Amino acid sequence: MLELEQTIVYAVLMLICFPVHECAHAFAAYKLGDDTAYKMGRLTLNPLKHLDLFGSVLMLFTGFGWAKPVPINANNFRNKRVGFALSALAGPVSNLLLAYIFMILFRIAYGIAPANLNSVGYVILMAFQTGVFINVMLAVFNLIPIPPLDGSRVFSVILPEKTYFAVMKYERISFLILIALTFFPFFNTFLLGIRNGVIKIMEVLTNWLLIFGY
C-alpha cells in the first residue's frame, strides 16, 4: 500500500512540476519579446499542454525526465543569444524555487504532522519531501550542457556562435546518447550526488525556520 501511495504522490507532483518548468520557459520568452509559446497555448500550467509520455514515464521510474519542449523563436529577442539563454534558464530556476517552497513546507509539516507510516501526516511529509527531490532533479538534469537540454541553451552565451551551431546540428544524436546514459549506474550516481548537494544547500537556506521552531 505504501508503494502505491508513493507512486500516486509522485505522479501528482509531476503534474505540478513539469508544467511549472515549461510555463516558466514560455513566460520568460514572452517577457523577452517572443510570443511563439503564448500563441501556441503553452503559457499555461495545464499539464496536458506540457507532458511528454516517454519523459514522464522515465521520470516516474528513474527520477529524471522531461516534458514537451516549449517552442522559442530567438529571432524575436532583441539579443538572440541572451534571450535564448535566459528563457532556457527560467525552467530550471523555477524548479529550484519550487523545491525551496517544498523544503519550507516539509520542515513546517515535520514539526507538526506525526511521522507515522499509517497516518495522513506521513503522506503529507512524503509529498513535500518528494516535491523537493523531483524539482531539484529536474533542475539538475536540465542544466546538463547536452542538446536539447536547457543547459546547452544557457551555454550558448559563452560558446562561439559557430561552435554552438555546429554542436546543435547533432541534437538528435546527442539526445539519444543522453537517453542511453540514463541506463548507466555511474550517470545516475553522478546526478544523485549533485541533487543531494543542492538539497543540503537548501536545508541550510531554510534554517531561518529554526526561529519559529521548525
N, C-alpha and C positions, 0 to 999 in steps of 0.2 A: 504493500500500500504506500509505503514511504517513497519508493522509487516512482510510482505513478504520480504522487504529489509533486515530486521534484521535476518530472517531465512536464507536467501541466504548468508549473510555475515558470519553467524555462521557456516554454512555448509562448506563454502570455507576455513575458518580458521581451521576447524577440519582436512581438507585435508593437512594442513601445520603442525599443532601442534602435531598430533598423529604420523605422520611419523618421525618428528624430535625426539620425545621421544624414539621411538623404534629403530631408527637408532643410537641414542646415546648409547643405550644398546649394540647393535651389534658392534659399533666402539670401545667402551671401552673393551668389551670382546676380540675382535680381537687384540687390542694393548696389552692386558694382557696375550695373548697366546692361546685363544680359537677361532678357525676359524669356528665353527659349524654354526653360523648365516651367516657368509660370504659365506660358501659353499651352503647354502640354499637360497641365494639371498636376505637376509634380511638386508644387509649392503647397504641400498638404501633409498632414500627419496620418492620413488614411493608409493603413498598411497594405491594402490591396493595390495601391498605386506603386508600391516600392519593393515588395518582397519578390525575391528570386527563389524558385523552388529548390534548385540544387544547392545554392548558397545557404538557404535556411536549414535544409536537412543536414548539411555539413556542420553548420553552427550548432545544431541540436546534439550531434553525436561526437564532435571533436572539440567544440569550444571556440571555433573561429569560422567565419564565413563572410558572406557579402549579400548585398541587395542589388536591385537593378540600378545601374549607374545613371545618375541624373545627367541629361544632355546639356552640355555647355558649349556655347559658341564664343570662343575667345575673341573673335573679330568685333564683338560688341563692347569689349572692355577698352577703356581709354589707354591703359597699359596692358597689352595682351598677356605677357608673361606673369606680371604681378597679379593681375586679376584672376588668371587661371590658377595660380598657386594659392591665393587667398581663399578662393571658392572651394578648392580641394581641401585645404587645411580646416575649413569650417566643420566638416564632418567629424573628424577625429576629436577636435576641440569640443564639439557638442557632446560627444560621448564621455569625455573626461569630466565635463561639468555635470552631466547626468550621474556619472559614477560618484562624484563628490556628494551630490544630493542624497544618493542611496546610502553612502557611507554615514552621513549625518543621521539619516532615518534609522539605520541599523544600530548605531550607538545609542540613540534615544530609546528605540524599541528594546534593546538588550537590557537597558536599565529598568524597563517597565514590564515587558512580557516574560512570562515564565518559560524557561528553556526546557520544555517538556516535549518529548518526541510525539506525544499524542495530543498536544494542545494546539489551539489556534495561534498561540504565542510563538510556537516554534515555526509554524508555516510563515508567519509574518517575518520572523528573523531570517528564515531561509530565503524568502523572496527578496528582501533588501540586500542580503549578502550576495545572492546570485546576480542582482542588478549591478552591484559593484563589479563582479567578475566579468560579466558579459560586456559591459561598457568599456572597461579598461582593455579587455582583449580586442574588442572591435577597434579601438583607437590604436593599439599597438600593431595589430595585424595590418590595418590600412595604411599605416605610416611606413611600412616596408617599401623601400625605393625601387620596386619592381613594377613595371607596367602590367595591368592597368590600375594598380592601387594608387590611392591618394598620395602616397609618399613620392611616387615618380613625378607627379604633377608639382608637388612642393619643391622638389629638387630641380625642376626646370628653371627656377630663378637663378641658380648658381652654375648650372651647366651651360657651356657654349651652345648656341642655338642649333648649329649643325650637328653637334654630338647628340643633343636631345632628340631631334627628329630622326636621326639615324637609329637610335635605340627604339623609338616608338614604332618604327617600321616592323619590328619583331614583337609587337604587343601580343599577338595571339599565341606565338610560340612561348613567350615568357610567362603567359597566363597558364599554359599547360604545364610548364615547369613548376610554377607556383603550386598548382593543384597536386602535382606529383610529390612535392616537398612535404605536403601535409600528411603524407603516409609514412614519413621517416621520423622515428622517435627523437633524433637529435634536434630536428627542426621544432618539434612540439616542445621539447625541453627548453630550448632557447627562448621561445616565445613566452612560455610559462614563467621563466626566470625573470624576464623583463616585466611581465604582468605583475608578479609578486613584488618586484622592486617598486613599481608605480603605486601599488596598493599600500606599501609600507610608508611611502611619502604622504599619501592621502591620510593615513592614520595619524601621522604627525600633524598634518594640516587641520585635522579636526579635534586636536587636543584642547582647543578653546572650550569644547563642550564640558571639560572637567570642571569648569567654573560652576556649571549647573548640576554637577554630579553625574554626568554621563561619560 
